[in-house]
Amino acid sequence: MTPASLEEVRRMAEWTPRLGVVSIYLRLDPADRAGGWRTELRNGLAAMLDGEASLDHETAAALRSTAERIGERFANHERSLPRGEAGFVEVAARAGEETWWPSHVEPSAGALVEFGERALIAPLIHLLERGSPRGVALLSAERVRLLDWAPGRIEELHSWELSVFSGDWRERKSQRVADPARAQGVSASGRDQFDERLEESRHHFLGECGRLTAQIAPRRGWTKLVLFGTGEHRNEFESGIPSGELTVQTGDGADLISEPAGRLEGPIAEAAERLDAAGEIELVERAIREAQGGRRGTAGVQETEAALGEGRVESLVFDAARAAEFEQMVRRALESGAALAAVSGEGAERLASVGGVAAMLRY
């Protein structure tokens, strides 16, 4: 249940209904029986309508009708709630075009309702990044389970097993010989050969599973692959993945190979959260370090805006909770083909020292 693809975000950025758009981001807490999010939504819609006096009659009347339709949509919203929802509703006197994306990722900014000429897309980036599917491989010496995981959803795609046959080697009963020590040596030598071939088969098996996973990844939209298993097994599996095709991450050394799917959500979600947070911190620190060195980075609003205007930004990094402040910068980054990273937690705290935004530059 992902909120949108990057291509859909680009299309939403270009959408310009005649009377404007109402953008809505809701943080839905399934455990909140009191429905606090409904109060936040009503307050957001009321605050939006407070500004209607400055609008022409047609737009003001259409905005009131649109707010009523939005309120009615959520009046009996008792289905199984996701963690968050983003919506974009055309302002119209009667039902117009609208798009809703539920997500198992909470919007960082909390509840937000905004009317404008265009959709507010910057907060979508955080939902897109954290909600995107990724591959997960559970590894052992003779078995690999490949999963497609996204927050709140898990699907097992493959379970590969190494079948060990005798092949061209078979342990046979040796004839009685006069020298028992020699017989023991022959038997030990045979076992050594079998062990070597078995180890070679295991290495080949894990590498082949890595190669197959690399082929599956683009069809599933994965850019990240999380591995669970021992360091040796992870290295052998990763040896089959062509360089640069996937960001391979280490979950941990936990043995999850025999765990039922129902018990995997917790450890996978925990590892994904940890890895995402570490990646965000690294990206923020790298951008700030490059900016301080005067080389391939900027820090702060003015420097980053100037770099965007020159088309030099390779990756725009901003505080997810303050995304609405950087809406125009996000749009310019999308237009120039720059990557986008909306960070939260410790990464956002470190970014606060430079105004909540930084960038890595192409040159």
C-alpha positions as CSV (number, residue, x, y, z in Angstrom):
1,M,0.0,0.0,0.0
2,T,2.3,2.7,-1.3
3,P,1.1,6.3,-1.5
4,A,2.3,6.9,-5.0
5,S,5.1,6.3,-7.4
6,L,7.5,9.1,-8.3
7,E,6.0,9.3,-11.7
8,E,2.5,9.9,-10.2
9,V,4.0,12.6,-7.9
10,R,5.4,14.3,-11.1
11,R,1.9,14.1,-12.7
12,M,0.3,15.5,-9.6
13,A,2.8,18.4,-9.5
14,E,1.7,19.4,-13.0
15,W,-2.0,19.2,-12.3
16,T,-3.7,22.6,-12.5
17,P,-7.5,22.5,-12.0
18,R,-9.3,25.7,-12.9
19,L,-10.4,26.7,-9.4
20,G,-7.5,25.1,-7.5
21,V,-6.8,22.0,-5.3
22,V,-7.4,21.1,-1.7
23,S,-4.4,19.0,-0.4
24,I,-4.9,16.9,2.7
25,Y,-2.4,14.9,4.8
26,L,-3.9,12.9,7.7
27,R,-2.1,11.0,10.4
28,L,-4.5,8.2,11.3
29,D,-4.0,6.3,14.5
30,P,-6.0,3.0,14.5
31,A,-5.6,2.8,18.3
32,D,-7.3,6.2,18.8
33,R,-10.9,5.2,19.4
34,A,-11.8,8.8,20.1
35,G,-11.0,9.7,16.5
36,G,-8.7,12.7,17.2
37,W,-7.8,12.8,13.5
38,R,-11.4,13.7,12.7
39,T,-11.2,16.7,14.9
40,E,-7.9,17.7,13.2
41,L,-9.5,17.4,9.8
42,R,-12.5,19.5,10.8
43,N,-10.3,22.1,12.3
44,G,-8.1,22.1,9.1
45,L,-11.2,22.5,6.8
46,A,-12.5,25.3,9.0
47,A,-9.2,27.2,8.9
48,M,-9.1,26.8,5.2
49,L,-12.6,28.3,4.8
50,D,-11.6,31.3,7.0
51,G,-9.7,32.7,4.0
52,E,-12.6,32.4,1.6
53,A,-13.5,36.1,2.0
54,S,-10.6,37.0,-0.3
55,L,-11.8,34.7,-3.0
56,D,-14.2,35.5,-5.9
57,H,-17.8,34.2,-5.4
58,E,-17.5,31.2,-7.7
59,T,-14.3,29.9,-6.1
60,A,-15.6,30.6,-2.5
61,A,-18.8,28.7,-3.2
62,A,-16.9,25.8,-4.8
63,L,-14.4,25.6,-1.9
64,R,-17.3,25.3,0.6
65,S,-18.9,22.5,-1.5
66,T,-15.5,20.7,-1.7
67,A,-15.0,21.0,2.0
68,E,-18.4,19.5,2.6
69,R,-17.7,16.5,0.3
70,I,-14.4,15.9,2.1
71,G,-16.1,15.9,5.5
72,E,-18.7,13.5,4.2
73,R,-16.1,11.1,2.9
74,F,-14.6,10.8,6.4
75,A,-17.8,11.0,8.4
76,N,-18.1,7.2,8.5
77,H,-14.5,6.3,7.9
78,E,-14.6,3.1,10.0
79,R,-12.8,0.8,7.6
80,S,-9.4,-0.7,8.7
81,L,-7.3,2.4,9.0
82,P,-3.8,2.8,7.6
83,R,-1.3,4.9,9.4
84,G,-1.8,7.9,7.1
85,E,-3.6,9.2,4.0
86,A,-2.9,11.8,1.4
87,G,-5.6,13.3,-0.7
88,F,-5.9,15.9,-3.6
89,V,-9.3,17.1,-4.4
90,E,-10.3,19.5,-7.2
91,V,-12.2,22.5,-6.0
92,A,-15.5,22.4,-7.8
93,A,-19.2,23.1,-7.1
94,R,-20.0,19.5,-7.8
95,A,-17.9,16.4,-7.6
96,G,-14.6,16.9,-9.5
97,E,-11.4,14.9,-9.9
98,E,-9.8,13.6,-6.7
99,T,-7.0,11.2,-5.8
100,W,-6.4,9.5,-2.5
101,W,-3.4,7.5,-1.4
102,P,-3.5,5.5,1.9
103,S,-0.2,4.6,3.4
104,H,1.1,2.6,6.3
105,V,3.6,5.4,6.9
106,E,2.6,8.4,9.1
107,P,2.9,11.8,7.5
108,S,5.8,13.6,9.3
109,A,3.9,16.9,9.4
110,G,0.8,15.4,11.0
111,A,-2.6,16.7,9.9
112,L,-2.5,19.3,7.1
113,V,-5.2,20.9,5.0
114,E,-4.3,23.4,2.3
115,F,-6.0,25.2,-0.6
116,G,-3.9,26.4,-3.5
117,E,-3.6,26.7,-7.2
118,R,-1.7,23.4,-7.3
119,A,-1.4,20.3,-5.2
120,L,1.0,20.4,-2.2
121,I,3.4,17.6,-3.1
122,A,6.5,18.0,-0.9
123,P,5.1,15.9,2.0
124,L,4.4,13.1,-0.4
125,I,8.2,12.5,-0.8
126,H,8.5,11.1,2.8
127,L,5.5,8.8,2.3
128,L,6.9,7.6,-1.0
129,E,10.4,6.9,0.3
130,R,9.3,5.1,3.5
131,G,6.4,3.3,1.9
132,S,8.2,2.0,-1.1
133,P,8.6,-1.8,-1.4
134,R,11.9,-3.4,-1.0
135,G,13.3,-6.9,-1.3
136,V,14.1,-9.0,1.7
137,A,16.2,-12.2,1.5
138,L,16.4,-14.7,4.4
139,L,19.5,-16.8,4.1
140,S,20.9,-20.1,5.3
141,A,23.5,-22.4,3.8
142,E,21.0,-24.4,1.8
143,R,17.8,-22.3,1.7
144,V,16.8,-18.8,0.6
145,R,13.5,-17.1,1.1
146,L,12.8,-14.0,-1.0
147,L,10.1,-11.6,0.2
148,D,8.6,-8.4,-1.2
149,W,8.0,-6.1,1.8
150,A,6.5,-2.7,2.4
151,P,5.2,-1.2,5.7
152,G,2.0,-3.2,6.6
153,R,2.5,-5.7,3.7
154,I,4.6,-8.8,3.2
155,E,4.6,-11.3,0.3
156,E,6.7,-14.4,-0.1
157,L,7.9,-14.7,-3.7
158,H,10.3,-17.6,-3.7
159,S,11.7,-20.3,-1.5
160,W,14.8,-21.8,-3.1
161,E,16.5,-24.9,-1.6
162,L,19.8,-26.6,-2.5
163,S,19.3,-30.2,-3.3
164,V,22.4,-32.2,-2.5
165,F,22.7,-35.3,-4.7
166,S,25.6,-37.8,-4.7
167,G,26.5,-36.7,-8.3
168,D,29.8,-38.2,-9.5
169,W,30.9,-39.0,-5.9
170,R,29.4,-41.6,-3.8
171,E,30.6,-43.0,-0.5
172,R,30.9,-46.7,-0.9
173,K,31.8,-49.4,1.6
174,S,35.5,-50.1,1.2
175,Q,36.9,-53.6,1.1
176,R,38.7,-54.9,4.1
177,V,42.4,-54.1,3.9
178,A,45.3,-55.2,6.0
179,D,46.2,-51.7,7.1
180,P,43.3,-50.1,9.1
181,A,45.1,-46.8,9.3
182,R,45.2,-46.6,5.5
183,A,41.5,-47.5,5.3
184,Q,40.8,-44.6,7.7
185,G,42.8,-42.3,5.5
186,V,40.9,-43.2,2.4
187,S,37.6,-42.7,4.2
188,A,38.7,-39.3,5.6
189,S,39.9,-38.2,2.1
190,G,36.6,-39.1,0.6
191,R,34.7,-37.2,3.2
192,D,37.0,-34.2,2.6
193,Q,36.2,-34.3,-1.1
194,F,32.5,-34.5,-0.4
195,D,32.7,-31.6,2.1
196,E,34.6,-29.5,-0.4
197,R,32.1,-30.2,-3.1
198,L,29.2,-29.5,-0.8
199,E,30.7,-26.2,0.2
200,E,31.3,-25.3,-3.4
201,S,27.7,-26.2,-4.2
202,R,26.5,-24.0,-1.3
203,H,28.5,-21.1,-2.5
204,H,27.3,-21.5,-6.1
205,F,23.7,-21.8,-4.8
206,L,23.7,-18.6,-2.8
207,G,25.4,-16.6,-5.6
208,E,22.8,-18.0,-8.1
209,C,20.0,-16.9,-5.8
210,G,21.6,-13.4,-5.7
211,R,21.7,-13.3,-9.5
212,L,18.0,-14.3,-9.7
213,T,17.1,-11.7,-7.1
214,A,18.8,-9.0,-9.2
215,Q,16.6,-10.0,-12.2
216,I,13.4,-9.9,-10.1
217,A,14.2,-6.5,-8.4
218,P,13.3,-4.1,-11.3
219,R,10.0,-5.9,-12.0
220,R,9.1,-5.4,-8.3
221,G,10.3,-1.8,-8.2
222,W,13.0,-2.5,-5.6
223,T,16.0,-0.2,-5.2
224,K,16.9,-1.7,-1.8
225,L,17.5,-5.3,-0.7
226,V,17.8,-6.2,3.0
227,L,19.7,-9.4,3.9
228,F,19.2,-11.5,7.0
229,G,21.7,-14.2,7.8
230,T,25.4,-14.8,8.7
231,G,28.1,-12.6,7.2
232,E,29.4,-15.5,5.2
233,H,26.0,-16.2,3.6
234,R,25.4,-12.6,2.9
235,N,28.7,-12.2,1.1
236,E,28.1,-15.3,-1.0
237,F,24.6,-14.1,-1.9
238,E,25.7,-10.6,-2.7
239,S,28.5,-12.0,-5.0
240,G,25.8,-12.9,-7.5
241,I,24.3,-9.3,-7.7
242,P,25.9,-7.1,-10.4
243,S,27.5,-4.0,-8.9
244,G,25.3,-0.9,-8.7
245,E,22.0,-2.6,-9.5
246,L,20.7,-2.7,-6.0
247,T,21.5,-1.0,-2.6
248,V,22.2,-4.1,-0.5
249,Q,21.7,-3.6,3.2
250,T,22.3,-5.8,6.2
251,G,19.3,-6.6,8.4
252,D,21.2,-8.5,11.0
253,G,22.5,-12.0,11.6
254,A,19.2,-13.3,12.9
255,D,18.2,-16.8,11.8
256,L,14.8,-16.1,10.3
257,I,14.8,-18.8,7.7
258,S,12.2,-21.0,9.3
259,E,10.0,-18.2,10.8
260,P,6.4,-18.1,9.6
261,A,5.5,-15.1,7.6
262,G,3.3,-13.8,10.4
263,R,6.3,-13.4,12.7
264,L,8.5,-11.6,10.1
265,E,6.8,-8.2,10.0
266,G,8.3,-7.0,13.3
267,P,12.0,-7.8,12.7
268,I,11.9,-6.6,9.1
269,A,10.1,-3.3,10.0
270,E,12.6,-2.7,12.8
271,A,15.6,-3.3,10.5
272,A,14.1,-1.1,7.8
273,E,13.5,1.8,10.2
274,R,17.1,1.5,11.5
275,L,18.6,1.3,8.1
276,D,16.6,4.2,6.7
277,A,17.4,6.4,9.7
278,A,21.2,5.6,9.4
279,G,21.0,6.3,5.7
280,E,19.4,9.7,6.3
281,I,21.9,10.7,8.9
282,E,24.8,9.8,6.6
283,L,23.3,11.8,3.7
284,V,22.7,14.9,5.8
285,E,26.2,14.8,7.3
286,R,27.7,14.3,3.8
287,A,25.8,17.2,2.4
288,I,26.7,19.5,5.3
289,R,30.3,18.4,5.1
290,E,30.5,19.1,1.4
291,A,28.9,22.5,1.9
292,Q,31.4,23.4,4.6
293,G,34.2,22.4,2.4
294,G,32.9,24.5,-0.4
295,R,32.9,21.7,-2.9
296,R,29.9,19.6,-3.9
297,G,27.2,20.6,-1.4
298,T,25.0,23.4,-0.2
299,A,23.4,24.1,3.2
300,G,20.6,26.5,3.9
301,V,17.8,28.0,1.9
302,Q,19.6,30.7,-0.1
303,E,22.5,28.6,-1.2
304,T,20.3,25.6,-2.1
305,E,17.8,27.8,-4.0
306,A,20.7,29.3,-6.0
307,A,22.0,25.9,-6.9
308,L,18.6,24.7,-8.0
309,G,18.3,27.7,-10.2
310,E,21.6,26.8,-11.9
311,G,20.5,23.1,-12.3
312,R,23.4,21.9,-10.2
313,V,21.5,19.9,-7.5
314,E,22.0,16.2,-7.7
315,S,20.1,15.4,-4.5
316,L,17.8,17.7,-2.4
317,V,17.6,16.9,1.3
318,F,15.0,18.4,3.5
319,D,13.2,18.1,6.8
320,A,10.1,16.0,6.2
321,A,8.1,17.7,9.0
322,R,8.8,21.1,7.3
323,A,8.1,19.8,3.8
324,A,5.5,22.4,3.0
325,E,8.1,25.2,3.5
326,F,10.2,23.7,0.7
327,E,7.4,23.1,-1.8
328,Q,8.9,25.3,-4.5
329,M,12.3,23.8,-4.1
330,V,10.9,20.3,-4.3
331,R,9.1,21.2,-7.6
332,R,12.3,22.7,-9.1
333,A,14.2,19.6,-8.1
334,L,11.7,17.4,-9.8
335,E,11.8,19.5,-12.9
336,S,15.6,19.2,-13.1
337,G,15.7,15.5,-12.4
338,A,17.3,15.7,-9.0
339,A,16.9,13.0,-6.4
340,L,14.8,13.9,-3.3
341,A,15.3,12.8,0.3
342,A,12.8,13.8,3.1
343,V,14.5,13.0,6.4
344,S,13.0,12.7,9.9
345,G,14.2,11.9,13.4
346,E,17.9,12.4,14.1
347,G,18.6,13.2,10.5
348,A,16.1,16.1,10.6
349,E,17.6,17.3,14.0
350,R,21.1,17.6,12.4
351,L,19.6,19.3,9.4
352,A,18.0,21.9,11.6
353,S,21.3,23.6,12.2
354,V,21.4,24.7,8.5
355,G,17.7,25.7,8.2
356,G,16.2,22.3,7.4
357,V,17.5,21.9,3.8
358,A,20.7,21.0,2.1
359,A,21.8,19.5,-1.2
360,M,24.5,17.4,-2.9
361,L,25.6,19.0,-6.2
362,R,26.4,17.6,-9.6
363,Y,29.4,19.9,-10.0
